[in-house]
Amino acid sequence: QVEVVESGGGMVQTGGSLRLSCAASGSFLGISSMGWYRQAPGKQRELVANIPADGRRQYADSVKGRFIIHRDQVRRAVTLQMDSLTPEDTAVYYCKAVVIQQNDVRGTYWGQGTQVTVSS
C-alpha cells in the first residue's frame, strides 16, 4: 500500500508565492520520480514539474523561471516553490509518485489534490 499526501496550497494575490509539499509513504523499495500536475476547470491535467531519479528537473514552459521543484530522497518527499503567481496558475495541483516495487515493477500513485487560487 502506497500513500501520497500533499500539503500547502491556498489563495494568494497575483505576484504572490506558495509552497506545495508532497510525501510518499508505504511499502515500496524506492522512488523513480515525483512530480506535480495541475488541472484547471474545463481543462486536462497537465505536467507542471517533474524530477526523476537522475535529478534532471523538467518544467512546463508556462512555469519556467517561476517554479522550482525540489526532491528530498531520504524523506521521499518533493516540494514545489511557486513564485510570481498569476490567475492562470489557478488549478488543483496533484502530486504523482512513481515508485519502485518488488521485481523492479513501477507503480504510479497520485495524491488527493490541493487547490491553488490566484486572484487578480
ABEGO torsion letter per residue (X at the ends): XBBBBBBEEEBBBBGBBBBBBBBBBEBBABBABBBBBBBBBGBBBBBABBBBAAGBBBBBAAABGABBBBBBAAAGBBBBBBBGBBAAABBBBBBBBBBBBBGGBBBBBBBAEBBBBBBX
